[in-house]
Amino acid sequence: MPTSRRTLRWQTATVLAVRDEAPRVRTVRLRLEQVSGHLPGQHYVLRLTAEDGYTAQRSYSVASAPDGSAEIELTVERLHDGEVSEFLHDVVVPGDVLEVRGPVGGWFAWDGTGPALLVGGGSGQVPLAAMLRHARATGRPDLVRLLVSVRTPRDLYFGAELRGPGVHAVFTRLAPPGSPRPAGRLTVDDVAPLVRGDETAYVCGSPAFADAAATLLARAGVPDGAIRIEQFGPTGA
């Protein structure tokens, strides 16, 4: 779904709830003025305006699946000296009103109809969780295979949701007790068993993680043209 003129207009969004997902990670549930109409993988731009007129804006992926409502969830990592992320973690409470525009982005969006291999690291879990949630909500969990790379079990977002059939977690620093795989970086042996040959691969994470994951996907036989990458960097503060 391409970005339209309507999605580029600013609108107000009321904070309905906030909750912690992992250390330094918080989800903000918003009610928009109009139905979201987003696809999994798209994002919204959030803008803060100070009393003196100074503005700061950042883009955040939608974590929730599209459900035909005007409510969305944005999951935000608290970054050091992040103007927007620190505000969302330390200041925002239910009832507050924020400015947003979106949904934005078409390249990384998944329409829910074809098989998808999702590979995410760190905050790259967010848009991929939306894809997984959408597949489950529409009764097609078989379309999605999700591979998540995080440092420790505490760094998995969304609790028990990122577990179960079709979901695989790799821990790079500390594996949970009884894990059949020792802690270590993602390898082609983690990726290759998940490749079916007809899927689109969605990779999301830091630039270094995205480059490494794309290389592993290519080694596992996924064509370059079937790999879509979304990177998160310091500007996501």
C-alpha contacts under 8 A as a table, 3 or more apart, distances in Angstrom:
res1	aa1	res2	aa2	distance
1	M	39	L	7.42
1	M	105	G	7.80
1	M	106	G	5.38
1	M	109	A	7.46
2	P	104	V	7.79
2	P	105	G	6.60
2	P	106	G	5.06
3	T	7	T	6.40
3	T	8	L	7.60
3	T	102	G	7.87
3	T	103	P	7.07
3	T	104	V	5.40
3	T	105	G	5.98
3	T	106	G	6.74
4	S	7	T	5.39
4	S	8	L	6.74
5	R	8	L	5.25
5	R	9	R	6.93
6	R	9	R	5.63
7	T	10	W	7.91
7	T	101	R	5.94
7	T	102	G	4.32
7	T	103	P	5.63
7	T	104	V	6.83
8	L	101	R	5.62
8	L	102	G	5.83
8	L	103	P	7.97
8	L	104	V	7.74
9	R	101	R	5.69
9	R	102	G	7.48
10	W	99	E	6.36
10	W	100	V	5.52
10	W	101	R	4.66
10	W	102	G	7.97
11	Q	32	L	7.31
11	Q	33	E	6.60
11	Q	99	E	5.65
11	Q	100	V	5.55
11	Q	101	R	6.13
12	T	32	L	6.38
12	T	33	E	6.37
12	T	97	V	6.39
12	T	98	L	5.60
12	T	99	E	4.62
12	T	100	V	6.22
13	A	30	L	5.77
13	A	31	R	5.36
13	A	32	L	4.48
13	A	33	E	6.51
13	A	97	V	5.53
13	A	98	L	5.16
13	A	99	E	5.98
13	A	100	V	6.66
14	T	30	L	5.40
14	T	31	R	5.16
14	T	32	L	6.64
14	T	94	P	7.66
14	T	95	G	6.04
14	T	96	D	5.82
14	T	97	V	4.50
14	T	98	L	6.36
15	V	18	V	7.76
15	V	28	V	6.89
15	V	29	R	5.94
15	V	30	L	4.66
15	V	31	R	6.57
15	V	92	V	7.89
15	V	93	V	6.85
15	V	94	P	4.81
15	V	95	G	5.25
15	V	96	D	5.34
15	V	97	V	6.16
15	V	98	L	7.49
16	L	28	V	7.65
16	L	29	R	5.44
16	L	30	L	5.51
16	L	31	R	6.67
16	L	94	P	4.96
16	L	95	G	6.28
17	A	28	V	6.02
17	A	29	R	5.19
17	A	30	L	7.41
17	A	93	V	7.21
17	A	94	P	5.17
18	V	26	R	6.89
18	V	27	T	5.61
18	V	28	V	4.60
18	V	29	R	6.23
18	V	93	V	6.96
18	V	94	P	6.99
19	R	26	R	5.64
19	R	27	T	5.37
19	R	28	V	6.82
20	D	23	P	7.56
20	D	24	R	7.84
20	D	25	V	5.97
20	D	26	R	4.36
20	D	27	T	6.24
21	E	25	V	5.49
21	E	26	R	5.47
21	E	27	T	6.71
21	E	157	Y	5.45
21	E	158	F	5.61
21	E	159	G	7.06
22	A	25	V	5.04
22	A	26	R	7.21
22	A	154	R	6.31
22	A	155	D	5.84
22	A	156	L	6.81
22	A	157	Y	5.80
22	A	158	F	7.80
23	P	154	R	7.27
23	P	155	D	6.98
24	R	77	E	5.73
24	R	78	R	5.14
24	R	79	L	7.96
25	V	75	T	6.96
25	V	76	V	5.65
25	V	77	E	4.41
25	V	78	R	6.06
25	V	157	Y	7.95
26	R	75	T	5.60
26	R	76	V	5.42
26	R	77	E	6.54
26	R	78	R	7.78
26	R	89	H	6.70
27	T	73	E	6.41
27	T	74	L	5.57
27	T	75	T	4.11
27	T	76	V	6.19
28	V	73	E	5.58
28	V	74	L	5.34
28	V	75	T	6.29
28	V	76	V	7.88
28	V	88	L	7.87
29	R	71	E	7.01
29	R	72	I	5.82
29	R	73	E	4.37
29	R	74	L	6.54
30	L	71	E	5.49
30	L	72	I	5.43
30	L	73	E	6.15
30	L	74	L	7.94
31	R	70	A	5.60
31	R	71	E	4.40
31	R	72	I	6.65
32	L	35	V	6.85
32	L	36	S	7.16
32	L	70	A	5.14
32	L	71	E	6.04
32	L	72	I	7.76
33	E	70	A	6.85
34	Q	70	A	5.48
35	V	68	G	6.52
35	V	69	S	5.24
35	V	70	A	3.87
35	V	71	E	7.35
36	S	66	P	7.65
36	S	68	G	7.25
36	S	69	S	6.59
36	S	70	A	5.14
36	S	71	E	6.92
36	S	72	I	7.22
36	S	102	G	7.93
36	S	103	P	7.05
37	G	66	P	6.70
37	G	68	G	6.59
37	G	69	S	7.95
37	G	103	P	7.46
38	H	42	Q	6.45
38	H	66	P	6.06
38	H	103	P	5.54
39	L	42	Q	5.83
39	L	65	A	7.61
39	L	66	P	6.37
39	L	109	A	5.84
39	L	110	W	6.39
39	L	111	D	6.41
40	P	62	V	7.14
40	P	63	A	7.86
40	P	64	S	7.77
40	P	65	A	6.22
40	P	66	P	7.10
40	P	109	A	5.59
40	P	110	W	5.62
40	P	111	D	7.30
40	P	127	P	6.32
40	P	128	L	7.54
40	P	130	A	5.19
40	P	131	M	5.03
40	P	134	H	7.20
41	G	61	S	6.70
41	G	62	V	6.99
41	G	105	G	7.91
41	G	108	F	5.49
41	G	109	A	4.34
41	G	110	W	6.27
41	G	127	P	4.72
41	G	128	L	6.78
41	G	130	A	6.89
41	G	131	M	6.88
42	Q	61	S	5.94
42	Q	62	V	6.33
42	Q	103	P	5.97
42	Q	104	V	5.64
42	Q	105	G	5.32
42	Q	106	G	6.88
42	Q	108	F	6.84
42	Q	109	A	5.61
42	Q	127	P	7.27
43	H	59	S	6.41
43	H	60	Y	5.36
43	H	61	S	3.95
43	H	62	V	5.30
43	H	102	G	6.76
43	H	103	P	5.48
43	H	104	V	5.34
43	H	105	G	6.74
44	Y	59	S	5.63
44	Y	60	Y	5.56
44	Y	61	S	6.31
44	Y	62	V	6.92
44	Y	100	V	6.47
44	Y	101	R	5.70
44	Y	102	G	4.69
44	Y	103	P	5.16
44	Y	104	V	6.03
45	V	57	Q	6.60
45	V	58	R	5.56
45	V	59	S	4.25
45	V	60	Y	6.31
45	V	100	V	5.45
45	V	101	R	5.33
45	V	102	G	6.43
45	V	104	V	7.88
46	L	57	Q	5.40
46	L	58	R	5.54
46	L	59	S	6.19
46	L	60	Y	7.42
46	L	98	L	7.40
46	L	99	E	5.85
46	L	100	V	4.46
46	L	101	R	6.78
47	R	55	T	6.78
47	R	56	A	5.73
47	R	57	Q	4.18
47	R	58	R	6.75
47	R	98	L	7.18
47	R	99	E	5.34
47	R	100	V	6.09
48	L	55	T	5.50
48	L	56	A	5.34
48	L	57	Q	6.20
48	L	84	V	7.25
48	L	98	L	7.07
48	L	99	E	6.88
49	T	53	G	5.95
49	T	54	Y	5.68
49	T	55	T	4.39
49	T	56	A	6.69
50	A	53	G	5.26
50	A	54	Y	5.20
50	A	55	T	6.26
51	E	54	Y	7.34
56	A	83	E	7.15
56	A	84	V	6.90
57	Q	84	V	6.98
58	R	84	V	6.91
58	R	235	T	7.37
58	R	236	G	5.83
58	R	237	A	6.85
59	S	236	G	6.47
60	Y	74	L	6.29
60	Y	75	T	7.31
60	Y	76	V	7.07
60	Y	236	G	7.46
61	S	74	L	6.28
61	S	75	T	7.33
61	S	126	V	6.45
61	S	127	P	5.60
62	V	65	A	7.87
62	V	72	I	6.71
62	V	73	E	5.81
62	V	74	L	5.04
62	V	75	T	7.24
62	V	126	V	7.05
62	V	127	P	6.09
62	V	130	A	6.85
63	A	72	I	7.57
63	A	73	E	5.44
63	A	74	L	5.54
63	A	75	T	6.15
63	A	126	V	5.17
63	A	127	P	5.58
63	A	128	L	7.88
63	A	129	A	6.14
63	A	130	A	4.80
64	S	72	I	5.92
64	S	73	E	5.32
64	S	74	L	7.58
64	S	129	A	7.60
64	S	130	A	5.04
64	S	133	R	7.14
65	A	130	A	4.91
65	A	131	M	6.83
65	A	133	R	5.60
65	A	134	H	4.86
65	A	137	A	7.91
66	P	69	S	7.56
66	P	134	H	6.88
75	T	126	V	6.60
76	V	85	S	6.50
76	V	88	L	7.85
76	V	123	S	7.72
77	E	85	S	6.68
77	E	123	S	6.75
77	E	237	A	7.93
78	R	82	G	7.10
78	R	85	S	5.09
78	R	86	E	5.72
78	R	89	H	6.64
78	R	237	A	7.29
79	L	82	G	5.07
79	L	85	S	6.29
79	L	86	E	6.84
79	L	237	A	5.64
80	H	86	E	7.64
80	H	237	A	7.93
81	D	86	E	7.20
81	D	237	A	7.64
82	G	85	S	5.31
82	G	86	E	5.58
82	G	236	G	7.98
82	G	237	A	4.21
83	E	86	E	5.81
83	E	87	F	6.47
83	E	237	A	6.31
84	V	87	F	5.15
84	V	88	L	6.27
84	V	237	A	5.93
85	S	88	L	5.10
85	S	89	H	6.22
85	S	237	A	5.32
86	E	89	H	5.08
86	E	90	D	5.78
86	E	91	V	7.77
86	E	237	A	7.92
87	F	90	D	5.27
87	F	91	V	5.14
87	F	92	V	6.48
88	L	91	V	5.93
88	L	92	V	5.16
89	H	92	V	6.61
92	V	96	D	6.50
93	V	96	D	5.95
101	R	104	V	7.91
105	G	108	F	6.75
105	G	109	A	6.95
106	G	109	A	5.18
107	W	228	R	7.38
108	F	202	Y	7.13
108	F	228	R	6.25
108	F	229	I	7.04
108	F	230	E	6.79
110	W	113	T	7.93
110	W	131	M	6.92
111	D	114	G	7.60
112	G	131	M	7.52
112	G	134	H	7.11
112	G	135	A	6.44
113	T	143	L	7.80
114	G	143	L	6.54
114	G	199	E	6.94
114	G	200	T	7.72
115	P	142	D	7.91
115	P	143	L	4.39
115	P	144	V	5.95
115	P	198	D	7.05
115	P	199	E	4.74
115	P	200	T	6.54
116	A	143	L	6.07
116	A	144	V	5.00
116	A	145	R	6.50
116	A	199	E	5.01
116	A	200	T	4.93
116	A	201	A	5.69
116	A	202	Y	7.15
117	L	144	V	5.97
117	L	145	R	4.97
117	L	146	L	6.06
117	L	147	L	7.82
117	L	194	L	7.40
117	L	195	V	7.24
117	L	199	E	6.38
117	L	200	T	6.21
117	L	201	A	4.58
117	L	202	Y	6.22
118	L	128	L	6.25
118	L	144	V	7.23
118	L	145	R	6.05
118	L	146	L	4.60
118	L	147	L	6.01
118	L	201	A	5.80
118	L	202	Y	4.87
118	L	203	V	6.09
119	V	128	L	7.75
119	V	146	L	6.02
119	V	147	L	4.79
119	V	148	V	5.84
119	V	149	S	7.83
119	V	201	A	7.46
119	V	202	Y	6.19
119	V	203	V	4.81
119	V	204	C	6.49
119	V	213	A	7.28
120	G	123	S	7.85
120	G	124	G	4.90
120	G	125	Q	5.17
120	G	128	L	7.06
120	G	146	L	7.92
120	G	147	L	6.44
120	G	148	V	4.93
120	G	149	S	6.23
120	G	203	V	5.74
120	G	204	C	4.84
120	G	205	G	5.72
121	G	124	G	5.05
121	G	125	Q	6.05
121	G	148	V	5.80
121	G	149	S	4.79
121	G	150	V	5.91
121	G	204	C	6.57
121	G	205	G	4.89
121	G	206	S	7.32
121	G	209	F	6.82
122	G	125	Q	6.11
122	G	149	S	7.12
122	G	150	V	5.95
122	G	155	D	7.52
122	G	205	G	6.14
122	G	206	S	7.69
123	S	126	V	5.92
123	S	205	G	6.32
123	S	232	F	7.63
124	G	127	P	6.67
124	G	128	L	7.11
124	G	203	V	7.83
124	G	204	C	4.46
124	G	205	G	4.18
124	G	206	S	7.51
124	G	231	Q	7.72
124	G	232	F	7.21
125	Q	128	L	5.37
125	Q	129	A	5.93
125	Q	148	V	6.96
125	Q	157	Y	7.12
125	Q	204	C	7.15
125	Q	205	G	7.64
126	V	129	A	5.21
126	V	130	A	6.64
126	V	157	Y	7.99
127	P	130	A	5.08
127	P	131	M	6.56
127	P	204	C	7.87
128	L	131	M	5.02
128	L	132	L	6.27
128	L	146	L	7.63
128	L	202	Y	7.80
128	L	204	C	7.71
129	A	132	L	4.98
129	A	133	R	5.98
129	A	162	L	7.52
130	A	133	R	5.07
130	A	134	H	6.05
131	M	134	H	5.08
131	M	135	A	6.20
131	M	144	V	7.85
132	L	135	A	5.16
132	L	136	R	6.27
132	L	141	P	7.16
132	L	144	V	6.47
132	L	146	L	7.60
133	R	136	R	5.17
133	R	137	A	5.99
134	H	137	A	5.02
134	H	138	T	6.14
135	A	138	T	5.37
135	A	139	G	6.27
135	A	140	R	4.92
135	A	141	P	4.82
135	A	142	D	7.82
135	A	143	L	6.89
135	A	144	V	6.86
136	R	139	G	5.13
136	R	140	R	5.71
136	R	141	P	4.77
137	A	140	R	7.59
138	T	141	P	7.93
140	R	143	L	5.80
140	R	144	V	7.95
141	P	144	V	5.75
141	P	166	G	7.64
142	D	145	R	7.56
142	D	166	G	7.42
144	V	166	G	6.71
145	R	166	G	4.78
145	R	167	V	6.07
145	R	194	L	6.84
146	L	166	G	6.12
146	L	167	V	4.77
146	L	168	H	6.11
147	L	167	V	6.09
147	L	168	H	4.79
147	L	169	A	5.80
147	L	170	V	7.48
147	L	191	V	7.74
148	V	167	V	7.81
148	V	168	H	6.26
148	V	169	A	4.77
148	V	170	V	6.08
149	S	169	A	5.91
149	S	170	V	4.71
149	S	171	F	5.91
149	S	172	T	7.00
149	S	185	R	7.88
149	S	186	L	6.87
150	V	153	P	7.36
150	V	155	D	5.93
150	V	156	L	6.58
150	V	169	A	7.49
150	V	170	V	6.36
150	V	171	F	5.14
150	V	172	T	6.12
151	R	155	D	6.38
151	R	171	F	5.11
151	R	172	T	4.69
151	R	173	R	4.82
151	R	174	L	6.39
152	T	155	D	5.43
152	T	156	L	7.45
152	T	171	F	5.52
152	T	172	T	6.93
152	T	173	R	5.96
152	T	174	L	4.95
152	T	175	A	6.23
152	T	176	P	7.65
153	P	156	L	5.65
153	P	171	F	7.11
153	P	174	L	7.45
153	P	175	A	6.91
153	P	176	P	6.44
156	L	159	G	6.88
156	L	162	L	7.39
157	Y	162	L	7.19
158	F	161	E	5.69
158	F	162	L	6.38
159	G	162	L	6.51
160	A	163	R	5.51
161	E	164	G	7.59
162	L	167	V	6.36
163	R	167	V	5.47
163	R	168	H	7.21
164	G	167	V	5.73
170	V	175	A	7.89
170	V	181	R	7.81
170	V	183	A	7.38
170	V	184	G	7.65
170	V	185	R	7.61
170	V	186	L	6.74
171	F	174	L	5.95
171	F	175	A	5.27
171	F	182	P	7.80
171	F	183	A	5.19
171	F	184	G	6.37
171	F	185	R	7.41
172	T	175	A	7.36
172	T	183	A	4.78
172	T	184	G	4.15
172	T	185	R	5.02
172	T	186	L	7.52
173	R	183	A	5.42
173	R	184	G	6.37
174	L	183	A	5.44
175	A	179	S	6.26
175	A	181	R	7.54
175	A	182	P	6.17
175	A	183	A	5.11
176	P	179	S	5.61
179	S	182	P	6.82
186	L	190	D	6.43
186	L	191	V	7.92
186	L	213	A	7.72
187	T	190	D	5.39
187	T	191	V	6.74
187	T	216	L	6.81
188	V	191	V	4.98
188	V	192	A	5.77
188	V	216	L	5.22
188	V	217	L	7.35
188	V	219	R	6.99
188	V	220	A	6.44
189	D	192	A	5.58
189	D	193	P	7.08
190	D	193	P	6.74
190	D	194	L	7.81
191	V	194	L	5.71
191	V	195	V	6.95
191	V	216	L	6.93
191	V	217	L	6.64
191	V	220	A	6.78
192	A	195	V	5.46
192	A	217	L	7.44
192	A	220	A	4.91
192	A	221	G	7.85
195	V	199	E	7.64
195	V	220	A	7.20
195	V	221	G	7.69
195	V	222	V	7.36
196	R	199	E	6.56
197	G	221	G	7.49
197	G	222	V	6.75
199	E	226	A	7.25
200	T	226	A	4.92
200	T	227	I	6.12
200	T	228	R	7.50
201	A	222	V	7.77
201	A	226	A	6.02
201	A	227	I	4.71
201	A	228	R	6.06
202	Y	227	I	6.09
202	Y	228	R	4.94
202	Y	229	I	5.96
202	Y	230	E	7.78
203	V	210	A	6.11
203	V	213	A	7.03
203	V	214	A	7.14
203	V	227	I	7.32
203	V	228	R	6.15
203	V	229	I	4.77
203	V	230	E	6.22
204	C	210	A	6.12
204	C	229	I	5.90
204	C	230	E	4.78
204	C	231	Q	5.66
204	C	232	F	7.47
205	G	209	F	5.80
205	G	210	A	5.61
205	G	230	E	6.83
205	G	231	Q	5.21
205	G	232	F	5.58
206	S	209	F	5.13
206	S	210	A	5.96
206	S	231	Q	5.35
206	S	232	F	4.98
206	S	233	G	5.97
207	P	210	A	5.11
207	P	211	D	6.13
207	P	231	Q	5.49
207	P	232	F	6.81
207	P	233	G	7.05
208	A	211	D	5.30
208	A	212	A	6.25
209	F	212	A	5.16
209	F	213	A	6.00
210	A	213	A	5.14
210	A	214	A	6.00
210	A	229	I	6.76
210	A	230	E	7.62
210	A	231	Q	6.64
211	D	214	A	5.24
211	D	215	T	6.26
212	A	215	T	5.17
212	A	216	L	6.34
213	A	216	L	5.06
213	A	217	L	6.17
214	A	217	L	5.06
214	A	218	A	6.22
214	A	227	I	7.10
214	A	229	I	7.97
215	T	218	A	5.16
215	T	219	R	6.26
216	L	219	R	5.03
216	L	220	A	6.15
217	L	220	A	4.95
217	L	221	G	6.45
217	L	222	V	5.46
218	A	221	G	5.17
218	A	222	V	4.93
218	A	223	P	6.17
218	A	224	D	6.59
219	R	222	V	7.35
222	V	226	A	6.62
222	V	227	I	7.28
223	P	226	A	5.36
223	P	227	I	6.96
224	D	227	I	5.45
225	G	228	R	7.84
232	F	235	T	7.79
232	F	236	G	6.50
233	G	236	G	5.84
234	P	237	A	5.98
